[in-house]
Every structure is written in structure tokens, then in C-alpha cells.
Amino acid sequence: MKADATLDCVGLYCPMPIYQTAKKIKELKPGQVLEVLADDKGIKEDMPAWCRITGNEMLGIEEEHGEYKAYVRKAK
């Protein structure tokens, strides 16, 4: 999936990936996609919940070798 920006949260644990995502998404324009890299499995539940609360769109999460790539589209 193509992202407009990437946020590396590898090595960070709850709640820091969500906190960093909230900060980074403010830099994007509506409709742009943020890729969040993480190795905390909590992101599988935390990111969709954060998107529901904030109105941003959860596009999906890919898992490979214990690392996760979460894709979020900034709300319009």
C-alpha cells in the first residue's frame, strides 16, 4: 500500500505508537495516508479503536516477522 508519510514506532509500546500517530497525522492533509511501523502487537487493537474515536479511516494492518504496518487515512 502506498503511504504519503511513514512513522517509525518500532521499539515503542502502548500508548506511545498511538500518541505519536496522533501527533504525526496533524501534519498530513485530509485524504493522505500514514503508514505506522510498530512491533507492539497491541497496535492491532489500539489503532482501529483510535481511528473509530478520531474519525480517521483504518485502511488495514499488515504483519510480517513480528512487525506491523498500520495504514491510516486522515479524515477529510
DAPE-V83640 format. One record per residue. N is the residue number from 1. SS is DSSP state (hx for helix, st for strand, lp for the rest). PHI is phi in degrees with one decimal (NA if undefined). NEAR is the number of other C-alpha atoms within 10 Angstrom. Layout:
n:N ss:SS phi:PHI near:NEAR
n:N ss:SS phi:PHI near:NEAR
This chain:
n:1 ss:lp phi:NA near:9
n:2 ss:lp phi:-87.3 near:8
n:3 ss:lp phi:-116.3 near:13
n:4 ss:lp phi:-83.6 near:12
n:5 ss:st phi:-151.7 near:15
n:6 ss:st phi:-124.9 near:16
n:7 ss:st phi:-119.8 near:17
n:8 ss:st phi:-93.0 near:15
n:9 ss:lp phi:-113.9 near:19
n:10 ss:lp phi:-62.6 near:14
n:11 ss:lp phi:93.3 near:11
n:12 ss:lp phi:-99.0 near:14
n:13 ss:lp phi:-124.1 near:15
n:14 ss:lp phi:-42.8 near:12
n:15 ss:lp phi:-99.4 near:12
n:16 ss:hx phi:-60.8 near:13
n:17 ss:hx phi:-59.3 near:25
n:18 ss:hx phi:-71.2 near:19
n:19 ss:hx phi:-59.1 near:11
n:20 ss:hx phi:-66.9 near:15
n:21 ss:hx phi:-62.1 near:20
n:22 ss:hx phi:-60.5 near:14
n:23 ss:hx phi:-69.5 near:11
n:24 ss:hx phi:-68.5 near:15
n:25 ss:hx phi:-66.0 near:20
n:26 ss:lp phi:-65.5 near:10
n:27 ss:lp phi:-79.7 near:11
n:28 ss:lp phi:-90.3 near:16
n:29 ss:lp phi:-87.3 near:13
n:30 ss:lp phi:-53.3 near:13
n:31 ss:lp phi:93.1 near:14
n:32 ss:lp phi:-76.4 near:16
n:33 ss:st phi:-110.5 near:24
n:34 ss:st phi:-108.0 near:24
n:35 ss:st phi:-100.0 near:23
n:36 ss:st phi:-111.8 near:25
n:37 ss:st phi:-96.1 near:22
n:38 ss:st phi:-152.6 near:23
n:39 ss:lp phi:-120.4 near:20
n:40 ss:lp phi:-91.9 near:19
n:41 ss:lp phi:-62.9 near:14
n:42 ss:lp phi:-61.1 near:14
n:43 ss:hx phi:-62.5 near:23
n:44 ss:hx phi:-62.4 near:17
n:45 ss:hx phi:-100.0 near:9
n:46 ss:hx phi:-68.5 near:14
n:47 ss:hx phi:-66.7 near:21
n:48 ss:hx phi:-59.9 near:20
n:49 ss:hx phi:-65.3 near:13
n:50 ss:hx phi:-62.2 near:18
n:51 ss:hx phi:-63.8 near:19
n:52 ss:hx phi:-61.4 near:11
n:53 ss:hx phi:-69.9 near:9
n:54 ss:hx phi:-92.2 near:12
n:55 ss:lp phi:87.3 near:13
n:56 ss:lp phi:-78.3 near:19
n:57 ss:st phi:-99.1 near:18
n:58 ss:st phi:-81.1 near:19
n:59 ss:st phi:-92.0 near:15
n:60 ss:st phi:148.5 near:14
n:61 ss:st phi:-132.3 near:17
n:62 ss:st phi:-106.6 near:12
n:63 ss:st phi:-122.2 near:14
n:64 ss:st phi:-149.9 near:8
n:65 ss:lp phi:54.4 near:6
n:66 ss:lp phi:78.0 near:9
n:67 ss:st phi:-115.0 near:14
n:68 ss:st phi:-120.6 near:22
n:69 ss:st phi:-122.9 near:23
n:70 ss:st phi:-105.5 near:22
n:71 ss:st phi:-116.4 near:24
n:72 ss:st phi:-127.9 near:24
n:73 ss:st phi:-97.5 near:22
n:74 ss:lp phi:-65.4 near:21
n:75 ss:lp phi:-62.5 near:16
n:76 ss:lp phi:-79.8 near:10
